[in-house]
Amino acid sequence: MTTAGQWNRARAWLVVGMSLCVALLALPAGGAQTLAPAIESQLAASGSRDADLAAFYRSRAHHALWQSPERVEALVGAVATLQDDGLSPDDYLPDDLVERRAALGDDEAARVAFELQATRGLLTAMRHLARGKTDPRRLEQDWSIALTGYTPDWAALSQQLDAGDVEAALDQARPEASFYQALRDGLSHYRGVAASGGWPELPERGESLREGDRHPDVALLRQRLAVERDPASLPADADYYPQVELAAGANASDDAERFDAELAREVRFFQHRHLLEPDAVVGRHTRQALNVPVEARVDQLRVNLERARWLLHDLPASYVLVDIAGYELHHVREHGDDWRTRIVVGQPYRETPSIRSAITHLTFNPTWTIPPTIFREDKLPRIRDDLGYLEEANLRVLAPSGEELDPAEVDWDNPGGVMLRQAAGGDNPLGNLVIRFPNDHAIYLHDTPARWLFNRAQRAASSGCIRVEHVEELARQLLADSQRWSARDIATRIEDGRTGNVSLANRVPVILSYWTASPDEFGGIAFRPDIYGRDVAVRRALDAPTG
């Protein structure tokens, strides 16, 4: 019979034994300490070329990490998840890494080379997850956002990897923004659609499909919409498409070939997500969007995940995000509030650039100093044709010093540094309010007298700056002072007509970025036309092997 004392002594030894097991598991794998001098020597020989690798191994006294099969298998499994980020695991580790480790034998040089190759691949993967694989400065002509490096806590990373949690290390490198995770979820979904065979293609036809029509193509349209929502809707036999009887919006008793009100609602929703006129008519543009192959949508998501890695790091609790290709502005505030409004952006020949800055102040009742490009390409030809245009457009001519000049005394064939300025009010294209932030492109957010443009589905119509619908409400939120700046106070300040600046008590970060795929308010993915033709270069750079 076991006495209480014997039981207590046995329990004590059990606790000691378990503690020893945990301690042994936390130690570097077998052979790790014996390789330390060789690892240190190899890294010293490589110099600054492997600075991150050297910093990592210094944090662990140069002990090896990848000398056990279990750890190598965990590494390979974790790196495989990069496919969900639109990256290729082959860029970081060879696909036979486990087999290579098994074949190492006792060759110290080979074991060290294997060790450093595995860690180098992991650190490169973490850097690409945190800041992007590609260099946006080479891919976007007007890119003006400073790029920051990525340096993890080496000691904490070493402990994490010793504990075998490689996936957690990669996850910590990913952007934390919910926007990024939603894009990852979207990529997984559309890859599932592709794996199920994609969606059917609607044939060309002379007439549009619309509510009330009855045609076999309507059944195909139902199937196309259903497959995007649920890959399981796809029949096993592609030849079945024209005969499909049950699909989105149709019950067993319904006529699948009849374009009913429920299908019209689904088409409007599709059009809304793809920045098409939501008229529920399947014409040429809607059919083209429906027929984009799912593989192209997968590539679109991969490209925008890369853009997210360029931009969505170190974000504060509150910021303004300008979605250029989506024609939408988001004011993301603390506690997850996301206020949205429509915007007008630059035309394809006058692109709105990608910018990361901070909003500093507002200008009420602004004057407009004509930017050099608009002056040279738009205004100067009209002035040369008719000097009276200046008076018609309410434009003053100013010397570089600010002195007003007589237009008749200016040599308009060689105007030098003269400027044109339009007074506040009237048809001033800046409207009643400008939101300003430092940048090298003279870009800002502003009001507009041409408010009818906000009703268009696609709104690339400016000369580069961003026209904002409901700009007064955005100003109220940015000023963040309900006592001094209520909606009524802002309206009164505009009505008095005086031009003047008001500084923000706290600068608000602003990001102007280009997204051709992004999460929408309904939990899905909205796809947009690549109005500036930027996606192809990013996709090619993503597909290129890592050097």
N, C-alpha and C positions, 0 to 999 in steps of 0.2 A: 504494500500500500504506500502510495507516495504521500510524504508529509508536506505540510505547507511550506516548510523551509526548503525542502528539495525542489518543490515546484517554483519557488521564487528564484532559487539559484539557476534552475534550468531556463526560466524566462529571461534572466539577466544574460546568460550565455547566448540565448537566441537573439536578443537585441544587439549584443556585441557582434555576433556573426553577420546579422543583416547589415549593420553599419559598415563592417569590413567589405561586404559585397558591393555596397553602394560606392564606397571609396575606390575599390578596385575598378569598377565600371567607369568611374570618372577619370581614371588614370589614362594617359596615352596608350594606344594599342600596342601589342607586342612588338618589340623592335624599335619603338618610337624614339626612346632615349638614345639608343646606340647610333641612330642615324643623325642625331642632332648636330654633331661636329661637321658632318659632310653636308648637311643642309645649309648650315651657316656659311661654310666655305663656298658653296655653289652660289648662294645669294650675294656674297661679297664680290665674287667674280663678275656677276651680271651688272653690278653698279646701279645707277639710277633707273635703268630700263625696267626693273622690277621693284619699284619703290613700295607699292602697296603690298606686294608679296612679302618683301622684307619686313615691313612694319607688322604684318600679321604674324610672321614666325618669331619676331622679337618678342611679341606679347605672350608667347608660349614657350620661351627658352629654346626655340628651334626644334621642339619635339615634333615628330611626324604625326600625321593625322589619319592617313588613308592606308594603313597597313593591314587592316582586317577586312575580310570579305563583306562582313555585315555593314561596315561603314561605307564601303565603296558602293554596295547595292543601294544603301539609303541615299547616297549622293546622286547616283544615276536616276533613281526614282523621283527625287525632288526636281532635278533639272528637266526631267521629262514634262513637268507641269508647265514649263515655259511655253509650251505649245498653246496653252490657254491664254497666254498674253500676246499671241501672234508672232512669237519668236521661234526660231528653230533650235531645238536642243543640240543638233549636230554642230552648231556654231561654237559650242562650249566644251563638249566632251565627245570623244569618239564612241560610236555605238557598241564597240567591243571592249569597253573599259574593264568590265568585270573579268572577262577572259584574260585581258592583258595582266591584270593584277595576279591572277592565279598562275600565270606563266613566269612570274618574275624570278623565282628561285632566290638564291642568296647573293646575287650580284648587287653590291651596294650602290654602284653608280646608276644601275637601271632602276633600283628602288627609289633613289632620290629623284631621278628624272620623272618617274611616274608620280611621285608625291607632289612635286612642284607643278606638273601638268594638271593634275586634278584640282589643286587649289587655285591655280591661275584661271582655269575654266570657271570655277565657282565665283571667284571675285569679279571676273568679267561679266558673268551673268547678273550678278548683283548690281554692278555699275550700270548695265544696260536697262535693268528693271527700274532703277532709280532715276536715270537721266536720259535714257534712250540709246538705242544702238547707233543711230545715224546722227550726222551733224546738220542741224537745221540751217546753219549759215550757208551751207553748200547747196541747199535744196530750195530755199526761199530767198529770192533776190533782195527783198526789203526787210529781212529779219533783223531786228534791232534789240533783241532781248539778251541780256548778259547771261552767259552759261556758267553755272556753278558746278564745282566738282562734288563727288560723293565720297565721303570718308566715314565708314562705320566705326563704332567703338570696337577696336580690335580685340581687347581683352574679353569683352562681353560676347563677341562673336566666337572667339576661341572656346569659351566655356559652353556656348550653345551647341557648337559642333561636336565637342567632346561628349556632350550628352546625347548625341545622335539626332538632333532636331534640325536637319538641313532645311526642311520645308519652312520652318518658322523663320530661319535666317533669310530665305528668299522673300517670304511674305513681308518681312519688315522693310525690305528694300523697295517694295512696290509702292506707288502713290496711294496715300490713304483715302483720297477723295472717293465718295460713293459713285461719282461719275465714272471713275476708272473701273470699279467693280461691275457697274452696270454694262459697260462695254465688253468686259470679259464674259459676262453672262450672255450677252448678245452673240458674241463670237461662238460660244459653245452651242447656242440654239441653232444658229444658221449653219454651223458645221453638221449638226444633227440633221437638218433639212437636206444638206448635200449628201450625207451618208445614206439617206433614205431614197435618193434618186433625184432630188431637186423638185422643181415645180413644172407644170405643163406650160407650154408657150401658146399664147393666143394668136391665131392666124391673122394675117393682113385681111382687111375688109374695106370695102368702099364706104360704108356707112358706120356711124358710131352706134354703140349699144347704149340703150337708155331705158329708164323705168317704163314698164309696159310692154317691152319687146318680148317676143318668144322666138328662141333660136338655139340650136345645139351649142353655139359658142357661149351662151349664158351658163350652161351646165359646166363648161370648161372654166369659165370665170369663177364660179363658185368653188371649184376644186382648187384653182390657183390661190385664192384667198385663204382657203382652209388649210392648205399645206404649209403656208408661211406661219400660221398660228400653231399648227400641230403636225409635225412630220408623219405621224401615224396615219394621217388622212390620205397619204399617198398610196394608190393601188400598187400591187406588186408588178402588174403588167402595164407598161406604159401605153400599150395599144388600147387600154381600157378607157383612156381619158374622154374620147368623144361620146362614149355611152354611159358616163357616170350619171347616176340617178339621185344620189343623196350627197349633199355637201353643205358648205357653210350656208346657214340661214334657211335650210330646207328640211322639213320633217318628212316622215315616210309618206304622208298623204299629199305633200306638196308637189308641184310640177317644177322640177329642177331646171327646165329650160325657160321658165318664165322669169323675167327681170322684175322682181317684186320690191316693195318698199324696204323690206329688211336688207335685201342685197344692195339697194341704193344707199342705205346708211353705211354699209360696209365699204362701198366704193368711196364714199365721201371721206370716211376715216382713212383709207389708204391714200387718197389724194392729199389730205391734210398732212400726213406723215411724210409725204414726198414733195411738199411745196408745190402742189398743183392746184389749179382752181377747183375748189370742192363743189362741183356741180353734178356729181354722180353720173356723168356722161363718160363712157369709155371711148374716147376719141384717140387720135394719134399719139398725143403726149402721154396720156394715161396708159395706153397699151404698151408704149415703149418702156415705161417704168415697170409695168407688170412683167415684161419679158426680159428684164435684166437678169442674167443667170445668177443663181444663188452663189456660185463661186466668185462672181464679181462683188457681191455683197460681203462675202467673207473677207476678200482683199480690202474692201472699204473699211471694215471694222479693224483689221490689222493696222492699216495706215493711221487710223484715228487713235488707236491704243498707243502707237508710237508718238503721236502729237501730245497725247496726255502725259506721256513720260517726259517729254521736253518741258512741260509747263506746270503740271499739277503737283508741285512739291513745295513744302514750306508755306502752305497757304494759311493765312490768318482766319479767324472766325468769321470775319465779314470782308467781302470784296465784291467788285463789279466784274462780271464776265461778259464780254462782247463776243457773241457767236456770229462770226462774219458770214459764213456760208448758210447759216440757218436764219439770218435776218432777225436775230432775237438778242435782247440784252437781259441778263439775269443780275439782280442784286441779291447776293447770298448774304444772309445776316445770321447773327448768333441764334442758336437753338434750331438751326436748319431751315429757317424761313427763306423762301426763294421767290422774290417778286420778279415777274417777267413782263416785258413789253416789246413791241415790234420796233424794228429799226430799218433804215435804208443805208446801204453801204456803197463802196466804190464800184464803178463800172469796171468791166474786165480790162479796159485799157488804162484805168486809173485805180489800181487795186488798193484796198485798205490794207495796210501792213500789219504784221503781227507785232504787238508791243506789250511790254509789261512795265507798268509805271505806278504812280499813285496820284489820285485826284487831290489837288491842292486848293483850288478856289473856283468860284462861279462868277460869271460876268452877266449882270442884268442889262438888258437893252443894249446889246453889243453893237459896235460898229464892225464893219467887215473890211479888213485889209486884204486885197486880192492876192492869193498865193502866186508865186512866180510862174508855175506851170499854167494856171488858168489865165494869168495875165498874158503870157507869151502865146498860148495856143488858142485861147477863146476871145479875149478882149482886144488884143492888139489888132488883129485883122479887121474887126468891126470899127475900131477907131480910125484906122487908115481909110476905110471906105466912107465913113461919115463921122466927122468930129462932133456932130450934134448928139451922137449916141451917149456921150459922157453925161450930158444934161438929162437926157431921157432916163438914163439908169441911175441918176442921182449919185454920180461918182465924182469925187474930188481928186485932183492930181497933186501929189506931194513930192517934194524933193526928199532925198535920203535923210536930211536933217529934220523933216517934218514940216517945213515951210510950204505953204500952198502955192502952186504955180498956175500961170495962165496957160490953159491947154493950147492956145494958138501959138505960143512961143516955144513949145516942145517939138523937137525933131522926132516925129513918131517912127521914122525909118531907123533911127538909132537913139532910142529913148534913154539909154544908160540905166541909172539906178532909180528912176522915178517909180513911184508907187501909186496905186489907185485905192481909194477908200470910200466905202459906202456908208452913209449915215444910218443910225439906228432907226428901227421902225419901218413901216411901209412894206416893201417887198424885199427887204434885207434877207438874204438866204439863211442867215443864222437865226432868224426869228427873234424871240424875246429873251433867250437864255443860252449861255454856253457853259459847259462843264469842262474845265481845263486840267491838264496833267502834262508834266515835262516829257518831251520826246523830240527826236530829230527830224520828224516828218511834218510838223505843223498840223497834227491830227488832234481833233477834239470831238466831244459829244455836243450836239446842239439841237435846238428847236428848228422848226422850218415852217414857212408859210404854205408849202406844198404838201399839206397833210393828207391829201387824197392818195398819195403814193403808198401810204401804209395799208391801204385796202388791197393792194396787189399781192399775189402769192409770192412772186419772186421780185426782190426789191434791190437789185444792183443798179443804182441810178445816180449816185453822187460822184463827186470828184475825189473821193478818198475819205473824207470825214464821215462821221456817223450821225445821221439824223435820228432823233429819239422821239417816239410817240409818248405822250404823257410825261414830258421832261420835267414839268413843274413838280410832279409827284416824286420823281427820282431826286430832284433837288431837295425837297422837304426831307426825304429819308437821309440824304447825305449830310445835311446840316444838323440833323439829330438834336434839335432844340425846339421842342413844342411850345415853349413859352415865347420865344422870339420869332420863330419861323413856322407858323401854322400855314396851312394851305391859303388861308385868307391873307396872311402877311405877305406871302410870296406874290399873290395876285396884285396886292396893293403896290408892292415895290415895282412890279412890271408896269402897272398903270401910270405911275408918276413919270415914266419916260426917261428918267436919268440913267446915264451909262455909269456903271460902277462895279467894283469887284467885292466879293464877300469871301473871306478865307474860311476853310473848314477848321474846326477846332482840332480835329484829328484827321490826318490824311487817310484816304481809303484806297487800298490797292485796286488797280484796274488791269485786266488782262484782255487784250484784243487777240483773238485766236480764230483759227480756221478749222471748222469741223464739218466734214461731209457725212458723218454719222455721229449721232449723239443720243443719249437717253431722252425720252420724251416724258411728259407729265402723266402718261398712262402706264408707265412701267415697261414700255417696249423701246424699240430703236427707230428713230426717224432718220431716213436717208435723204441727202440733199444733192442737187447737181453740183458738180465740181466746176463752179463758175470761173475760177482762175486757172484751171488746168494744173493743179499742184499735186494731185494724188499719184500720178504715174511715177514721178521722180522719187517720191518717198517709198513707193512699193518696190521699185527696182533696187533702191539702196537697202531696204530691208531684206530683200532676197539675195543680195550679194553676200558671199561668205565673209565671215569676220577675219580681218587680216591679222 
